[in-house]
Amino acid sequence: MTENLIRDVLAQHGKLSADAASIAETADLYAAGLTSHASVNVMLALEDAFDVEFSERMLRKSTFSSIASIREAIDELCAAVSE
């Protein structure tokens, strides 16, 4: 479910040149057209979708570089919220 929701957010806010549903989990989202401006929109939409807030240390390009790295960050944030 997490990955599907991430893909939905990317499809709506990522302005990618490829279909978010078909992008490999580890593919470089910046190579697929994600810009720094779009990554901010993606981050805000992810915060709303998962009811989390990205910490300052996560606000770097590498956090949003792939679906896998986004999922890893979301999993960490969700685990911290549930503690």
PDB file of N, CA, C and O in Angstrom:
ATOM      1  N   MET A   1       0.814  -1.199   0.000  1.00  0.00           N
ATOM      2  CA  MET A   1       0.000   0.000   0.000  1.00  0.00           C
ATOM      3  C   MET A   1       0.859   1.264   0.000  1.00  0.00           C
ATOM      4  O   MET A   1       0.558   2.216  -0.720  1.00  0.00           O
ATOM      5  N   THR A   2       1.914   1.280   0.794  1.00  0.00           N
ATOM      6  CA  THR A   2       2.787   2.449   0.853  1.00  0.00           C
ATOM      7  C   THR A   2       3.329   2.795  -0.522  1.00  0.00           C
ATOM      8  O   THR A   2       3.300   3.953  -0.937  1.00  0.00           O
ATOM      9  N   GLU A   3       3.823   1.783  -1.228  1.00  0.00           N
ATOM     10  CA  GLU A   3       4.403   2.048  -2.546  1.00  0.00           C
ATOM     11  C   GLU A   3       3.352   2.568  -3.518  1.00  0.00           C
ATOM     12  O   GLU A   3       3.641   3.470  -4.304  1.00  0.00           O
ATOM     13  N   ASN A   4       2.148   2.024  -3.481  1.00  0.00           N
ATOM     14  CA  ASN A   4       1.086   2.496  -4.373  1.00  0.00           C
ATOM     15  C   ASN A   4       0.742   3.949  -4.096  1.00  0.00           C
ATOM     16  O   ASN A   4       0.541   4.732  -5.025  1.00  0.00           O
ATOM     17  N   LEU A   5       0.674   4.309  -2.832  1.00  0.00           N
ATOM     18  CA  LEU A   5       0.365   5.689  -2.472  1.00  0.00           C
ATOM     19  C   LEU A   5       1.492   6.626  -2.894  1.00  0.00           C
ATOM     20  O   LEU A   5       1.232   7.737  -3.356  1.00  0.00           O
ATOM     21  N   ILE A   6       2.723   6.194  -2.743  1.00  0.00           N
ATOM     22  CA  ILE A   6       3.875   6.988  -3.207  1.00  0.00           C
ATOM     23  C   ILE A   6       3.774   7.198  -4.715  1.00  0.00           C
ATOM     24  O   ILE A   6       3.973   8.308  -5.208  1.00  0.00           O
ATOM     25  N   ARG A   7       3.467   6.136  -5.439  1.00  0.00           N
ATOM     26  CA  ARG A   7       3.332   6.247  -6.902  1.00  0.00           C
ATOM     27  C   ARG A   7       2.189   7.191  -7.279  1.00  0.00           C
ATOM     28  O   ARG A   7       2.308   7.952  -8.239  1.00  0.00           O
ATOM     29  N   ASP A   8       1.087   7.147  -6.533  1.00  0.00           N
ATOM     30  CA  ASP A   8      -0.034   8.059  -6.789  1.00  0.00           C
ATOM     31  C   ASP A   8       0.394   9.509  -6.591  1.00  0.00           C
ATOM     32  O   ASP A   8       0.078  10.373  -7.409  1.00  0.00           O
ATOM     33  N   VAL A   9       1.112   9.770  -5.505  1.00  0.00           N
ATOM     34  CA  VAL A   9       1.594  11.120  -5.233  1.00  0.00           C
ATOM     35  C   VAL A   9       2.557  11.568  -6.333  1.00  0.00           C
ATOM     36  O   VAL A   9       2.480  12.704  -6.800  1.00  0.00           O
ATOM     37  N   LEU A  10       3.458  10.687  -6.744  1.00  0.00           N
ATOM     38  CA  LEU A  10       4.389  11.028  -7.824  1.00  0.00           C
ATOM     39  C   LEU A  10       3.654  11.326  -9.122  1.00  0.00           C
ATOM     40  O   LEU A  10       4.021  12.248  -9.851  1.00  0.00           O
ATOM     41  N   ALA A  11       2.623  10.552  -9.407  1.00  0.00           N
ATOM     42  CA  ALA A  11       1.846  10.768 -10.633  1.00  0.00           C
ATOM     43  C   ALA A  11       1.153  12.131 -10.606  1.00  0.00           C
ATOM     44  O   ALA A  11       1.066  12.812 -11.628  1.00  0.00           O
ATOM     45  N   GLN A  12       0.666  12.514  -9.442  1.00  0.00           N
ATOM     46  CA  GLN A  12      -0.071  13.771  -9.323  1.00  0.00           C
ATOM     47  C   GLN A  12       0.827  14.999  -9.197  1.00  0.00           C
ATOM     48  O   GLN A  12       0.476  16.069  -9.695  1.00  0.00           O
ATOM     49  N   HIS A  13       1.974  14.863  -8.542  1.00  0.00           N
ATOM     50  CA  HIS A  13       2.783  16.033  -8.204  1.00  0.00           C
ATOM     51  C   HIS A  13       4.206  16.007  -8.746  1.00  0.00           C
ATOM     52  O   HIS A  13       4.896  17.025  -8.692  1.00  0.00           O
ATOM     53  N   GLY A  14       4.666  14.868  -9.269  1.00  0.00           N
ATOM     54  CA  GLY A  14       6.061  14.739  -9.669  1.00  0.00           C
ATOM     55  C   GLY A  14       6.417  15.297 -11.018  1.00  0.00           C
ATOM     56  O   GLY A  14       7.592  15.532 -11.300  1.00  0.00           O
ATOM     57  N   LYS A  15       5.418  15.519 -11.871  1.00  0.00           N
ATOM     58  CA  LYS A  15       5.661  16.023 -13.237  1.00  0.00           C
ATOM     59  C   LYS A  15       6.725  15.194 -13.958  1.00  0.00           C
ATOM     60  O   LYS A  15       7.610  15.730 -14.624  1.00  0.00           O
ATOM     61  N   LEU A  16       6.611  13.871 -13.806  1.00  0.00           N
ATOM     62  CA  LEU A  16       7.585  12.960 -14.401  1.00  0.00           C
ATOM     63  C   LEU A  16       7.317  12.772 -15.883  1.00  0.00           C
ATOM     64  O   LEU A  16       6.184  12.906 -16.345  1.00  0.00           O
ATOM     65  N   SER A  17       8.371  12.462 -16.621  1.00  0.00           N
ATOM     66  CA  SER A  17       8.228  12.204 -18.053  1.00  0.00           C
ATOM     67  C   SER A  17       7.743  10.784 -18.321  1.00  0.00           C
ATOM     68  O   SER A  17       7.329  10.467 -19.436  1.00  0.00           O
ATOM     69  N   ALA A  18       7.794   9.934 -17.308  1.00  0.00           N
ATOM     70  CA  ALA A  18       7.328   8.544 -17.429  1.00  0.00           C
ATOM     71  C   ALA A  18       6.155   8.327 -16.486  1.00  0.00           C
ATOM     72  O   ALA A  18       5.970   9.077 -15.527  1.00  0.00           O
ATOM     73  N   ASP A  19       5.375   7.309 -16.761  1.00  0.00           N
ATOM     74  CA  ASP A  19       4.249   6.958 -15.907  1.00  0.00           C
ATOM     75  C   ASP A  19       4.790   6.439 -14.580  1.00  0.00           C
ATOM     76  O   ASP A  19       5.596   5.509 -14.548  1.00  0.00           O
ATOM     77  N   ALA A  20       4.342   7.044 -13.492  1.00  0.00           N
ATOM     78  CA  ALA A  20       4.839   6.666 -12.161  1.00  0.00           C
ATOM     79  C   ALA A  20       4.580   5.201 -11.854  1.00  0.00           C
ATOM     80  O   ALA A  20       5.344   4.581 -11.114  1.00  0.00           O
ATOM     81  N   ALA A  21       3.521   4.642 -12.408  1.00  0.00           N
ATOM     82  CA  ALA A  21       3.192   3.237 -12.156  1.00  0.00           C
ATOM     83  C   ALA A  21       4.198   2.282 -12.796  1.00  0.00           C
ATOM     84  O   ALA A  21       4.340   1.142 -12.355  1.00  0.00           O
ATOM     85  N   SER A  22       4.892   2.744 -13.829  1.00  0.00           N
ATOM     86  CA  SER A  22       5.807   1.854 -14.554  1.00  0.00           C
ATOM     87  C   SER A  22       7.281   2.072 -14.198  1.00  0.00           C
ATOM     88  O   SER A  22       8.154   1.370 -14.709  1.00  0.00           O
ATOM     89  N   ILE A  23       7.552   3.022 -13.342  1.00  0.00           N
ATOM     90  CA  ILE A  23       8.950   3.306 -12.967  1.00  0.00           C
ATOM     91  C   ILE A  23       9.428   2.244 -11.981  1.00  0.00           C
ATOM     92  O   ILE A  23       8.732   1.907 -11.024  1.00  0.00           O
ATOM     93  N   ALA A  24      10.611   1.731 -12.230  1.00  0.00           N
ATOM     94  CA  ALA A  24      11.189   0.735 -11.324  1.00  0.00           C
ATOM     95  C   ALA A  24      11.407   1.356  -9.947  1.00  0.00           C
ATOM     96  O   ALA A  24      11.664   2.553  -9.821  1.00  0.00           O
ATOM     97  N   GLU A  25      11.300   0.530  -8.936  1.00  0.00           N
ATOM     98  CA  GLU A  25      11.396   0.975  -7.548  1.00  0.00           C
ATOM     99  C   GLU A  25      12.714   1.705  -7.253  1.00  0.00           C
ATOM    100  O   GLU A  25      12.747   2.635  -6.447  1.00  0.00           O
ATOM    101  N   THR A  26      13.784   1.281  -7.903  1.00  0.00           N
ATOM    102  CA  THR A  26      15.098   1.877  -7.642  1.00  0.00           C
ATOM    103  C   THR A  26      15.550   2.844  -8.739  1.00  0.00           C
ATOM    104  O   THR A  26      16.679   3.335  -8.710  1.00  0.00           O
ATOM    105  N   ALA A  27      14.675   3.114  -9.695  1.00  0.00           N
ATOM    106  CA  ALA A  27      15.042   4.018 -10.791  1.00  0.00           C
ATOM    107  C   ALA A  27      15.217   5.443 -10.273  1.00  0.00           C
ATOM    108  O   ALA A  27      14.555   5.850  -9.319  1.00  0.00           O
ATOM    109  N   ASP A  28      16.108   6.193 -10.907  1.00  0.00           N
ATOM    110  CA  ASP A  28      16.385   7.583 -10.538  1.00  0.00           C
ATOM    111  C   ASP A  28      15.220   8.469 -10.970  1.00  0.00           C
ATOM    112  O   ASP A  28      14.985   8.660 -12.163  1.00  0.00           O
ATOM    113  N   LEU A  29      14.496   9.006  -9.995  1.00  0.00           N
ATOM    114  CA  LEU A  29      13.342   9.851 -10.308  1.00  0.00           C
ATOM    115  C   LEU A  29      13.760  11.168 -10.947  1.00  0.00           C
ATOM    116  O   LEU A  29      12.998  11.746 -11.722  1.00  0.00           O
ATOM    117  N   TYR A  30      14.951  11.647 -10.633  1.00  0.00           N
ATOM    118  CA  TYR A  30      15.423  12.888 -11.252  1.00  0.00           C
ATOM    119  C   TYR A  30      15.709  12.662 -12.736  1.00  0.00           C
ATOM    120  O   TYR A  30      15.494  13.556 -13.554  1.00  0.00           O
ATOM    121  N   ALA A  31      16.189  11.480 -13.080  1.00  0.00           N
ATOM    122  CA  ALA A  31      16.392  11.141 -14.493  1.00  0.00           C
ATOM    123  C   ALA A  31      15.055  10.986 -15.206  1.00  0.00           C
ATOM    124  O   ALA A  31      14.971  11.137 -16.425  1.00  0.00           O
ATOM    125  N   ALA A  32      14.005  10.681 -14.434  1.00  0.00           N
ATOM    126  CA  ALA A  32      12.665  10.522 -15.008  1.00  0.00           C
ATOM    127  C   ALA A  32      11.910  11.846 -15.053  1.00  0.00           C
ATOM    128  O   ALA A  32      10.725  11.876 -15.386  1.00  0.00           O
ATOM    129  N   GLY A  33      12.592  12.941 -14.719  1.00  0.00           N
ATOM    130  CA  GLY A  33      11.991  14.258 -14.873  1.00  0.00           C
ATOM    131  C   GLY A  33      11.640  15.001 -13.597  1.00  0.00           C
ATOM    132  O   GLY A  33      11.144  16.125 -13.667  1.00  0.00           O
ATOM    133  N   LEU A  34      11.884  14.407 -12.421  1.00  0.00           N
ATOM    134  CA  LEU A  34      11.590  15.094 -11.168  1.00  0.00           C
ATOM    135  C   LEU A  34      12.540  16.279 -11.010  1.00  0.00           C
ATOM    136  O   LEU A  34      13.756  16.130 -11.120  1.00  0.00           O
ATOM    137  N   THR A  35      11.977  17.445 -10.754  1.00  0.00           N
ATOM    138  CA  THR A  35      12.788  18.639 -10.530  1.00  0.00           C
ATOM    139  C   THR A  35      12.812  18.950  -9.043  1.00  0.00           C
ATOM    140  O   THR A  35      12.052  18.365  -8.272  1.00  0.00           O
ATOM    141  N   SER A  36      13.674  19.860  -8.639  1.00  0.00           N
ATOM    142  CA  SER A  36      13.726  20.228  -7.226  1.00  0.00           C
ATOM    143  C   SER A  36      12.410  20.863  -6.793  1.00  0.00           C
ATOM    144  O   SER A  36      11.953  20.629  -5.675  1.00  0.00           O
ATOM    145  N   HIS A  37      11.796  21.662  -7.660  1.00  0.00           N
ATOM    146  CA  HIS A  37      10.501  22.272  -7.335  1.00  0.00           C
ATOM    147  C   HIS A  37       9.427  21.195  -7.184  1.00  0.00           C
ATOM    148  O   HIS A  37       8.644  21.227  -6.235  1.00  0.00           O
ATOM    149  N   ALA A  38       9.389  20.251  -8.109  1.00  0.00           N
ATOM    150  CA  ALA A  38       8.404  19.167  -8.030  1.00  0.00           C
ATOM    151  C   ALA A  38       8.651  18.293  -6.813  1.00  0.00           C
ATOM    152  O   ALA A  38       7.700  17.773  -6.229  1.00  0.00           O
ATOM    153  N   SER A  39       9.907  18.120  -6.416  1.00  0.00           N
ATOM    154  CA  SER A  39      10.196  17.285  -5.242  1.00  0.00           C
ATOM    155  C   SER A  39       9.628  17.916  -3.973  1.00  0.00           C
ATOM    156  O   SER A  39       9.226  17.200  -3.057  1.00  0.00           O
ATOM    157  N   VAL A  40       9.589  19.240  -3.908  1.00  0.00           N
ATOM    158  CA  VAL A  40       8.977  19.919  -2.764  1.00  0.00           C
ATOM    159  C   VAL A  40       7.475  19.642  -2.750  1.00  0.00           C
ATOM    160  O   VAL A  40       6.901  19.365  -1.697  1.00  0.00           O
ATOM    161  N   ASN A  41       6.840  19.716  -3.919  1.00  0.00           N
ATOM    162  CA  ASN A  41       5.411  19.412  -4.011  1.00  0.00           C
ATOM    163  C   ASN A  41       5.134  17.962  -3.641  1.00  0.00           C
ATOM    164  O   ASN A  41       4.141  17.668  -2.976  1.00  0.00           O
ATOM    165  N   VAL A  42       5.997  17.064  -4.064  1.00  0.00           N
ATOM    166  CA  VAL A  42       5.870  15.644  -3.725  1.00  0.00           C
ATOM    167  C   VAL A  42       6.010  15.468  -2.212  1.00  0.00           C
ATOM    168  O   VAL A  42       5.231  14.747  -1.589  1.00  0.00           O
ATOM    169  N   MET A  43       7.001  16.127  -1.632  1.00  0.00           N
ATOM    170  CA  MET A  43       7.204  16.016  -0.190  1.00  0.00           C
ATOM    171  C   MET A  43       5.969  16.488   0.580  1.00  0.00           C
ATOM    172  O   MET A  43       5.525  15.815   1.510  1.00  0.00           O
ATOM    173  N   LEU A  44       5.421  17.623   0.204  1.00  0.00           N
ATOM    174  CA  LEU A  44       4.245  18.150   0.892  1.00  0.00           C
ATOM    175  C   LEU A  44       3.046  17.213   0.741  1.00  0.00           C
ATOM    176  O   LEU A  44       2.294  17.001   1.692  1.00  0.00           O
ATOM    177  N   ALA A  45       2.874  16.658  -0.454  1.00  0.00           N
ATOM    178  CA  ALA A  45       1.771  15.727  -0.688  1.00  0.00           C
ATOM    179  C   ALA A  45       1.971  14.431   0.098  1.00  0.00           C
ATOM    180  O   ALA A  45       1.005  13.857   0.602  1.00  0.00           O
ATOM    181  N   LEU A  46       3.210  13.972   0.205  1.00  0.00           N
ATOM    182  CA  LEU A  46       3.500  12.774   0.998  1.00  0.00           C
ATOM    183  C   LEU A  46       3.215  13.027   2.477  1.00  0.00           C
ATOM    184  O   LEU A  46       2.670  12.164   3.165  1.00  0.00           O
ATOM    185  N   GLU A  47       3.583  14.206   2.960  1.00  0.00           N
ATOM    186  CA  GLU A  47       3.306  14.534   4.355  1.00  0.00           C
ATOM    187  C   GLU A  47       1.804  14.488   4.627  1.00  0.00           C
ATOM    188  O   GLU A  47       1.372  13.980   5.662  1.00  0.00           O
ATOM    189  N   ASP A  48       1.014  15.017   3.699  1.00  0.00           N
ATOM    190  CA  ASP A  48      -0.444  14.975   3.849  1.00  0.00           C
ATOM    191  C   ASP A  48      -0.973  13.552   3.760  1.00  0.00           C
ATOM    192  O   ASP A  48      -1.803  13.136   4.568  1.00  0.00           O
ATOM    193  N   ALA A  49      -0.492  12.818   2.783  1.00  0.00           N
ATOM    194  CA  ALA A  49      -1.003  11.464   2.541  1.00  0.00           C
ATOM    195  C   ALA A  49      -0.704  10.513   3.697  1.00  0.00           C
ATOM    196  O   ALA A  49      -1.531   9.667   4.035  1.00  0.00           O
ATOM    197  N   PHE A  50       0.468  10.649   4.300  1.00  0.00           N
ATOM    198  CA  PHE A  50       0.889   9.726   5.354  1.00  0.00           C
ATOM    199  C   PHE A  50       0.794  10.337   6.758  1.00  0.00           C
ATOM    200  O   PHE A  50       1.090   9.674   7.751  1.00  0.00           O
ATOM    201  N   ASP A  51       0.381  11.597   6.829  1.00  0.00           N
ATOM    202  CA  ASP A  51       0.266  12.307   8.100  1.00  0.00           C
ATOM    203  C   ASP A  51       1.584  12.260   8.879  1.00  0.00           C
ATOM    204  O   ASP A  51       1.621  11.887  10.052  1.00  0.00           O
ATOM    205  N   VAL A  52       2.657  12.646   8.195  1.00  0.00           N
ATOM    206  CA  VAL A  52       3.992  12.702   8.791  1.00  0.00           C
ATOM    207  C   VAL A  52       4.625  14.038   8.414  1.00  0.00           C
ATOM    208  O   VAL A  52       4.078  14.798   7.614  1.00  0.00           O
ATOM    209  N   GLU A  53       5.775  14.305   8.999  1.00  0.00           N
ATOM    210  CA  GLU A  53       6.543  15.496   8.634  1.00  0.00           C
ATOM    211  C   GLU A  53       7.995  15.079   8.442  1.00  0.00           C
ATOM    212  O   GLU A  53       8.611  14.496   9.335  1.00  0.00           O
ATOM    213  N   PHE A  54       8.532  15.388   7.266  1.00  0.00           N
ATOM    214  CA  PHE A  54       9.926  15.047   6.983  1.00  0.00           C
ATOM    215  C   PHE A  54      10.837  15.868   7.887  1.00  0.00           C
ATOM    216  O   PHE A  54      10.688  17.086   7.990  1.00  0.00           O
ATOM    217  N   SER A  55      11.770  15.204   8.532  1.00  0.00           N
ATOM    218  CA  SER A  55      12.722  15.901   9.394  1.00  0.00           C
ATOM    219  C   SER A  55      13.727  16.648   8.522  1.00  0.00           C
ATOM    220  O   SER A  55      13.891  16.354   7.338  1.00  0.00           O
ATOM    221  N   GLU A  56      14.383  17.605   9.130  1.00  0.00           N
ATOM    222  CA  GLU A  56      15.350  18.421   8.396  1.00  0.00           C
ATOM    223  C   GLU A  56      16.462  17.570   7.772  1.00  0.00           C
ATOM    224  O   GLU A  56      16.926  17.858   6.669  1.00  0.00           O
ATOM    225  N   ARG A  57      16.877  16.534   8.479  1.00  0.00           N
ATOM    226  CA  ARG A  57      17.957  15.695   7.939  1.00  0.00           C
ATOM    227  C   ARG A  57      17.523  14.916   6.697  1.00  0.00           C
ATOM    228  O   ARG A  57      18.365  14.453   5.928  1.00  0.00           O
ATOM    229  N   MET A  58      16.205  14.771   6.503  1.00  0.00           N
ATOM    230  CA  MET A  58      15.695  14.048   5.336  1.00  0.00           C
ATOM    231  C   MET A  58      15.490  14.962   4.126  1.00  0.00           C
ATOM    232  O   MET A  58      15.197  14.484   3.030  1.00  0.00           O
ATOM    233  N   LEU A  59      15.639  16.247   4.319  1.00  0.00           N
ATOM    234  CA  LEU A  59      15.400  17.198   3.236  1.00  0.00           C
ATOM    235  C   LEU A  59      16.632  17.315   2.349  1.00  0.00           C
ATOM    236  O   LEU A  59      17.327  18.331   2.327  1.00  0.00           O
ATOM    237  N   ARG A  60      16.870  16.229   1.622  1.00  0.00           N
ATOM    238  CA  ARG A  60      17.988  16.197   0.685  1.00  0.00           C
ATOM    239  C   ARG A  60      17.566  15.428  -0.555  1.00  0.00           C
ATOM    240  O   ARG A  60      16.619  14.643  -0.536  1.00  0.00           O
ATOM    241  N   LYS A  61      18.277  15.671  -1.605  1.00  0.00           N
ATOM    242  CA  LYS A  61      17.950  15.078  -2.899  1.00  0.00           C
ATOM    243  C   LYS A  61      17.888  13.556  -2.827  1.00  0.00           C
ATOM    244  O   LYS A  61      17.026  12.947  -3.461  1.00  0.00           O
ATOM    245  N   SER A  62      18.767  12.945  -2.081  1.00  0.00           N
ATOM    246  CA  SER A  62      18.827  11.481  -2.029  1.00  0.00           C
ATOM    247  C   SER A  62      17.550  10.868  -1.446  1.00  0.00           C
ATOM    248  O   SER A  62      17.195   9.747  -1.810  1.00  0.00           O
ATOM    249  N   THR A  63      16.856  11.573  -0.557  1.00  0.00           N
ATOM    250  CA  THR A  63      15.623  11.048   0.029  1.00  0.00           C
ATOM    251  C   THR A  63      14.556  10.837  -1.038  1.00  0.00           C
ATOM    252  O   THR A  63      13.751   9.911  -0.943  1.00  0.00           O
ATOM    253  N   PHE A  64      14.553  11.694  -2.050  1.00  0.00           N
ATOM    254  CA  PHE A  64      13.524  11.661  -3.084  1.00  0.00           C
ATOM    255  C   PHE A  64      14.050  11.148  -4.420  1.00  0.00           C
ATOM    256  O   PHE A  64      13.431  11.375  -5.460  1.00  0.00           O
ATOM    257  N   SER A  65      15.173  10.467  -4.398  1.00  0.00           N
ATOM    258  CA  SER A  65      15.817  10.025  -5.638  1.00  0.00           C
ATOM    259  C   SER A  65      15.188   8.781  -6.253  1.00  0.00           C
ATOM    260  O   SER A  65      15.373   8.524  -7.443  1.00  0.00           O
ATOM    261  N   SER A  66      14.447   8.004  -5.464  1.00  0.00           N
ATOM    262  CA  SER A  66      13.795   6.804  -6.000  1.00  0.00           C
ATOM    263  C   SER A  66      12.573   6.476  -5.154  1.00  0.00           C
ATOM    264  O   SER A  66      12.419   6.977  -4.040  1.00  0.00           O
ATOM    265  N   ILE A  67      11.731   5.651  -5.684  1.00  0.00           N
ATOM    266  CA  ILE A  67      10.559   5.197  -4.932  1.00  0.00           C
ATOM    267  C   ILE A  67      11.022   4.444  -3.689  1.00  0.00           C
ATOM    268  O   ILE A  67      10.428   4.582  -2.620  1.00  0.00           O
ATOM    269  N   ALA A  68      12.068   3.658  -3.828  1.00  0.00           N
ATOM    270  CA  ALA A  68      12.594   2.892  -2.688  1.00  0.00           C
ATOM    271  C   ALA A  68      13.091   3.818  -1.590  1.00  0.00           C
ATOM    272  O   ALA A  68      12.829   3.565  -0.414  1.00  0.00           O
ATOM    273  N   SER A  69      13.798   4.878  -1.939  1.00  0.00           N
ATOM    274  CA  SER A  69      14.321   5.789  -0.913  1.00  0.00           C
ATOM    275  C   SER A  69      13.190   6.581  -0.249  1.00  0.00           C
ATOM    276  O   SER A  69      13.258   6.870   0.946  1.00  0.00           O
ATOM    277  N   ILE A  70      12.163   6.931  -1.009  1.00  0.00           N
ATOM    278  CA  ILE A  70      10.998   7.607  -0.429  1.00  0.00           C
ATOM    279  C   ILE A  70      10.291   6.665   0.537  1.00  0.00           C
ATOM    280  O   ILE A  70       9.931   7.057   1.647  1.00  0.00           O
ATOM    281  N   ARG A  71      10.093   5.417   0.106  1.00  0.00           N
ATOM    282  CA  ARG A  71       9.413   4.438   0.962  1.00  0.00           C
ATOM    283  C   ARG A  71      10.199   4.219   2.263  1.00  0.00           C
ATOM    284  O   ARG A  71       9.606   4.114   3.337  1.00  0.00           O
ATOM    285  N   GLU A  72      11.498   4.153   2.166  1.00  0.00           N
ATOM    286  CA  GLU A  72      12.355   3.977   3.345  1.00  0.00           C
ATOM    287  C   GLU A  72      12.162   5.141   4.324  1.00  0.00           C
ATOM    288  O   GLU A  72      12.047   4.930   5.531  1.00  0.00           O
ATOM    289  N   ALA A  73      12.129   6.362   3.800  1.00  0.00           N
ATOM    290  CA  ALA A  73      11.930   7.536   4.646  1.00  0.00           C
ATOM    291  C   ALA A  73      10.534   7.528   5.277  1.00  0.00           C
ATOM    292  O   ALA A  73      10.383   7.817   6.464  1.00  0.00           O
ATOM    293  N   ILE A  74       9.522   7.196   4.481  1.00  0.00           N
ATOM    294  CA  ILE A  74       8.138   7.142   4.992  1.00  0.00           C
ATOM    295  C   ILE A  74       8.028   6.071   6.076  1.00  0.00           C
ATOM    296  O   ILE A  74       7.414   6.295   7.119  1.00  0.00           O
ATOM    297  N   ASP A  75       8.623   4.915   5.824  1.00  0.00           N
ATOM    298  CA  ASP A  75       8.570   3.826   6.826  1.00  0.00           C
ATOM    299  C   ASP A  75       9.201   4.281   8.145  1.00  0.00           C
ATOM    300  O   ASP A  75       8.674   3.998   9.221  1.00  0.00           O
ATOM    301  N   GLU A  76      10.330   4.987   8.055  1.00  0.00           N
ATOM    302  CA  GLU A  76      11.009   5.474   9.254  1.00  0.00           C
ATOM    303  C   GLU A  76      10.136   6.503   9.981  1.00  0.00           C
ATOM    304  O   GLU A  76      10.036   6.473  11.208  1.00  0.00           O
ATOM    305  N   LEU A  77       9.511   7.404   9.235  1.00  0.00           N
ATOM    306  CA  LEU A  77       8.667   8.423   9.847  1.00  0.00           C
ATOM    307  C   LEU A  77       7.417   7.816  10.486  1.00  0.00           C
ATOM    308  O   LEU A  77       7.016   8.208  11.582  1.00  0.00           O
ATOM    309  N   CYS A  78       6.820   6.872   9.802  1.00  0.00           N
ATOM    310  CA  CYS A  78       5.622   6.222  10.337  1.00  0.00           C
ATOM    311  C   CYS A  78       5.937   5.410  11.595  1.00  0.00           C
ATOM    312  O   CYS A  78       5.130   5.358  12.523  1.00  0.00           O
ATOM    313  N   ALA A  79       7.101   4.785  11.622  1.00  0.00           N
ATOM    314  CA  ALA A  79       7.516   4.010  12.798  1.00  0.00           C
ATOM    315  C   ALA A  79       7.727   4.951  13.989  1.00  0.00           C
ATOM    316  O   ALA A  79       7.379   4.610  15.120  1.00  0.00           O
ATOM    317  N   ALA A  80       8.289   6.121  13.738  1.00  0.00           N
ATOM    318  CA  ALA A  80       8.533   7.091  14.806  1.00  0.00           C
ATOM    319  C   ALA A  80       7.218   7.628  15.354  1.00  0.00           C
ATOM    320  O   ALA A  80       7.103   7.881  16.554  1.00  0.00           O
ATOM    321  N   VAL A  81       6.229   7.802  14.490  1.00  0.00           N
ATOM    322  CA  VAL A  81       4.918   8.308  14.911  1.00  0.00           C
ATOM    323  C   VAL A  81       4.198   7.289  15.780  1.00  0.00           C
ATOM    324  O   VAL A  81       3.516   7.654  16.738  1.00  0.00           O
ATOM    325  N   SER A  82       4.350   6.006  15.445  1.00  0.00           N
ATOM    326  CA  SER A  82       3.619   4.964  16.173  1.00  0.00           C
ATOM    327  C   SER A  82       4.278   4.571  17.497  1.00  0.00           C
ATOM    328  O   SER A  82       3.706   3.799  18.268  1.00  0.00           O
ATOM    329  N   GLU A  83       5.469   5.094  17.764  1.00  0.00           N
ATOM    330  CA  GLU A  83       6.162   4.766  19.024  1.00  0.00           C
ATOM    331  C   GLU A  83       5.583   5.529  20.182  1.00  0.00           C
ATOM    332  O   GLU A  83       6.043   5.377  21.314  1.00  0.00           O
TER     333      GLU A  83
END
